[in-house]
Amino acid sequence: MAATDLTMGVEEGFMLLDPATATVMPVAGDVRERAGGSARDQVTTGTTASQIETRSGPHTELAGLREELLRLRAAVVSAADRAGAGVAATGTALRGGLPGEAGCHVWLGVDDREEAVQVVNHLRPWLPVLQALTVNSPIGGGTDTGWASGRARARASRPAAGPPPWFRSAEHHDWLAEGLHGTGAVPEWQARLSSGGPAIEVRVADTCQTVAEVVLLAGLVRALAATALGDVRAGRPAPDVDHTLLAAASWRAARDGLEGENVDQLTGRRLPVWRLVDTLIDRVGPALRALGDLPLMDEGLDVLHRHGSGAARQRAAYRRRGLVADVARLLADRSRQDLPRLAG
């Protein structure tokens, strides 16, 4: 499999809420029924009645994935309008109902499971950087939680919801997954092999506010995987990253996000996260150029450079007047801003 043949797709979760009050609205079933046309089979209800989810098809071109994500978001916003709800691209409920969690999952088609599990090992050092890039859930329970990703904080008590361990083989991965199921836990590692087919799932991100940020995440994940496949086939082992330190870096990413500092897992140096982002882009630059993805990477990076992380944008809206409803309006309005471009 060449890098240009590496398929990718995205699953996104959204909160349904009243934009005037920020209170969640349990209308996911209604929104699902109203999402007709070609999007009908790609829109599903989430884990609570106030969540809706979308799943793209497989793509080898990042531009094609971008257009489908825009179409799916448009379908959800239109259906939610008819159900009297706003759509919030955020990682947790702002106010009311069950806490809920809305994430952005990127999956990659890798046919050989032994190669795939080694790719996951190569991804491990970069997961905190991807997490910090996509934090977008600081507001929960009607207030600022103090965390850039309240979603990650809520998941922290689960036994297998953080960075994955080092997998010796696909058999070892499956043995651990079965063992977790045996205890009643779920293998929710931030990167893992899919149980539904020959694929890798990267589940580290909050739902992103803009499609440009989702495309940035998907492009970086695919470029990392393409780079890792080259290393695997050349016999270069994944970096020996200590799991405890990796988990600590994930905690730091969830707390401080893109605007903070974190530890370079390959050198042990504590650096501003933007420096780590630059290191990541340098690392995958050859793959991005080979795939033709650099222009779309620049679009997502420009959003982050100009406006800060999703968490920073939510906090800025909240701090103006101390009203969660202002965050709800920001998110509901943001969900619409990409959509006119569909006609372009």
Secondary structure, 3 states (H helix, E strand, C coil): CCHHHCEEEEEEEEEEECCCCCEECCCHHHHHHHCCHHHHHHEEECCCCCEEEEECCCECCHHHHHHHHHHHHHHHHHHHHHCCCEEECCCCCCECCCCCCCEEEEEEECCCHHHHHHHHHHHHHHHHHHHHHCCCECEECCEECCCCEHHHHHHCCCCCCCCCCCCCCHHHHHHHHHHHHHHCCCCCCCEEECCCCCEEEEEEEECCCCHHHHHHHHHHHHHHHHHHHHHHHCCCCCCCCCHHHHHHHHHHHHHHHHHCEEECCCCCCEEEHHHHHHHHHHHHHHHHHHHCCHHHHHHHHHHHHHHCCHHHHHHHHHHHHCCHHHHHHHHHHHHHHCHHHHHC
